[in-house]
Amino acid sequence: VTNGIVYASSKNGRVYALHEDTGTLAWSTPIGQDSNGDISTQAVSDNGTLYVGTISGNLYALNALTGAKLWKTHAASSIFSSPAVANGVVYFSSFNKIYALNASTGAILWNYLTGANSYSSPIVVNGWLYWGSGDGTFYGFSL
């Protein structure tokens, strides 16, 4: 919930914005390749932008007020973790990699190959990026 708007991503391939007080639809934007459940993560809001990942490996940035697509970046594999946003950078995992993207442009800043698939969502706390991978390794990177 941001500024009285509730954001939700759906298995039907759409992202929704609803007015918190009335439940009425503000906007709805299709981003999935089909209606069979391409969206795989919750919508994460930061500074007027929503970030949503898909099974087809795309991370989308949407305008939070209008639902307009701002950019799309393709990762190597499906995105099952919700992204984290801090200091103008979007972080997410895609199978055995963690990615850092420029939040304004979607340009890949860096990625890191982990020892196993990762389905956990990253988190940024006190200048550190944390996430876990499927082999039991817990990672922490100083930002």
Order of alpha helices (4+ residues) and beta strands (2+ residues): beta-beta-beta-beta-beta-beta-beta-beta-beta-beta-beta-beta-beta-beta
